[in-house]
């Protein structure tokens, strides 16, 4: 599980690839937050900070193929993790 701090992770890095791989949250308190992923393989879950709280979001997968879901902008999609599951 990766821990993502703040929106500062969106700033360019000196070793950033030409095409950035980004993720975005949907639903929940952090709806719309975007960040750069450290590599092209998205983690199954991330911890995001929101004020003093740390919230857990899970990667959405395409039901038919099991591949990570992407939105129309090409971002990997994360939704709030349920209390009973991942």
C-alpha positions in Angstrom: 0.0 0.0 0.0 1.4 3.4 -0.9 1.0 6.5 1.2 0.4 9.7 -0.8 0.8 12.9 1.0 -0.6 16.0 -0.6 -1.1 17.5 -4.0 2.6 18.4 -4.0 3.1 15.0 -5.6 1.7 16.5 -8.8 4.7 18.8 -9.1 7.2 17.7 -11.8 10.2 15.6 -10.7 13.6 15.6 -12.3 13.4 11.9 -13.1 9.7 12.1 -14.2 8.9 10.2 -17.4 7.8 12.2 -20.5 4.3 10.8 -20.1 3.1 11.1 -16.5 1.0 8.2 -15.0 -1.7 9.8 -12.9 -4.5 8.5 -10.6 -7.7 10.2 -9.5 -10.1 9.6 -6.6 -13.9 9.3 -7.2 -16.4 9.7 -4.5 -15.8 10.3 -0.8 -14.2 13.2 1.0 -11.3 13.4 -1.5 -13.3 13.3 -4.7 -11.3 14.7 -7.6 -7.8 14.5 -6.0 -5.1 13.7 -8.5 -1.5 12.6 -8.0 1.4 11.1 -9.9 2.1 7.4 -9.5 5.8 6.4 -8.8 5.8 3.9 -11.6 3.4 2.5 -14.3 2.0 -0.2 -12.0 -0.8 1.3 -9.8 -0.9 0.0 -6.2 -4.1 -1.8 -5.2 -4.7 0.6 -2.3 -3.4 4.0 -1.2 -3.5 6.1 1.9 -4.4 9.8 1.3 -4.2 12.5 3.9 -7.2 14.9 4.4 -6.4 17.4 7.2 -5.6 15.3 10.2 -7.3 12.1 8.8 -5.8 9.4 6.6 -8.2 7.8 4.2 -7.9 4.5 2.4 -8.8 4.3 -1.3 -8.7 1.2 -3.5 -8.0 0.7 -7.1 -11.0 0.0 -9.3 -10.7 -2.9 -11.7 -12.6 -3.7 -14.9 -14.9 -6.6 -13.9 -14.6 -8.5 -17.2 -10.8 -8.3 -17.5 -9.4 -7.6 -14.1 -7.3 -4.8 -15.4 -7.0 -1.4 -13.6 -9.8 0.9 -14.6 -9.1 4.3 -16.2 -11.3 7.4 -16.6 -11.7 9.3 -19.9 -8.6 11.4 -19.0 -6.4 8.3 -18.7 -6.1 8.4 -14.9 -6.3 5.3 -12.9 -9.5 5.3 -10.8 -9.6 5.0 -7.0 -12.7 4.9 -4.8 -13.0 4.8 -0.9 -12.3 1.4 0.5 -15.2 -0.2 2.4 -14.8 -0.9 6.1 -15.3 -4.6 5.6 -13.1 -5.1 2.5 -9.8 -3.9 1.1 
